[in-house]
Amino acid sequence: MAEQLPTFDEIRSNAFAMLGDVEDELRSDWREGTGPNAEQAAALRGARRAVAEAKAALDRAAR
């Protein structure tokens, strides 16, 4: 049963890939006139920073 569980490296790699997908989505274009407003833009910058920090942490975990 335990042999069916993923390894830490597999989980870390999958999480890193998912964060890459999140980065791609946050960089997506949106329809003109649909935002973000100033407050949303600030939150978006914070989210992008958080994703970058999470990816850096996962890189450190690979060592």
MODELLER restraints for C-alpha pairs under 7 A, 6 or more apart:
rsr = mdl.restraints
at = mdl.atoms
rsr.add(forms.Gaussian(group=physical.xy_distance, feature=features.Distance(at['CA:12:A'], at['CA:58:A']), mean=6.46, stdev=0.5))
rsr.add(forms.Gaussian(group=physical.xy_distance, feature=features.Distance(at['CA:16:A'], at['CA:55:A']), mean=6.04, stdev=0.5))
rsr.add(forms.Gaussian(group=physical.xy_distance, feature=features.Distance(at['CA:16:A'], at['CA:58:A']), mean=6.79, stdev=0.5))
rsr.add(forms.Gaussian(group=physical.xy_distance, feature=features.Distance(at['CA:19:A'], at['CA:51:A']), mean=6.42, stdev=0.5))
rsr.add(forms.Gaussian(group=physical.xy_distance, feature=features.Distance(at['CA:19:A'], at['CA:55:A']), mean=6.96, stdev=0.5))
rsr.add(forms.Gaussian(group=physical.xy_distance, feature=features.Distance(at['CA:23:A'], at['CA:48:A']), mean=6.81, stdev=0.5))
